[in-house]
Amino acid sequence: MSPFSPEILWWITAIDLPALGGLFWLIWRTRREHEQAIADTRAALADFKLEVAKSYAAIGDVREVEKRLVSHLLRIESKLDATAMKTEALRAKESRNPE
């Protein structure tokens, strides 16, 4: 005599084994889809990195533009300083000679 009754064996054979097989298949398919999604994401990231490397300026170019910008700003600053000094001189002259 078997320790399992015929009803339990029928339940295991008809319900549990197909349900477990379905769960196994579902988990396996989900894992495969996630692995594919990760591979696609990695490929997209690699493509993006390549596009960034192609389209953005090199460090040397950025430094050259920075030097040009700084030199222009220094020229503007010197002109503003000269104008401020002239304005001060005119105000001092006006305060000494009120007409």
Contacts in CASP RR format, 6 or more apart in sequence:
PFRMAT RR
TARGET T0000
AUTHOR 0000-0000-0000
METHOD contacts of the structure
MODEL  1
MSPFSPEILWWITAIDLPALGGLFWLIWRTRREHEQAIADTRAALADFKL
EVAKSYAAIGDVREVEKRLVSHLLRIESKLDATAMKTEALRAKESRNPE
2 9 0 8 1.000
4 12 0 8 1.000
57 65 0 8 1.000
END
